[in-house]
Amino acid sequence: MKPQYLINIIKDIIHQERQPEPFRLGKVASTDGRVNFDGEQSAGLKKYKRLSNYTPSIGDRVLLARVKGSYVILGKIQK
């Protein structure tokens, strides 16, 4: 195996790990758009935008989509 081939494989792995997830799940922490993402201990200070047809309620399980470097709340996931 040539060294450059191995270097390229490592670069590809690092690049893939840096790619943010296109979708994330979380729970609404406040009605102004703060979200506690799955796997995190608490909600951050950032307030996420939402689609106009969804009104957040604290505790809602929501799906967020990555848009231009941030996330947008798409809506509540029904049980």
Secondary structure by P-SEA (a helix, b strand, c coil): ccaaaaaaaaaaaaaaaaccccbbbbbbccccbbbbcccccccccbbbbbcccccccccccbbbbbccccccccccccc
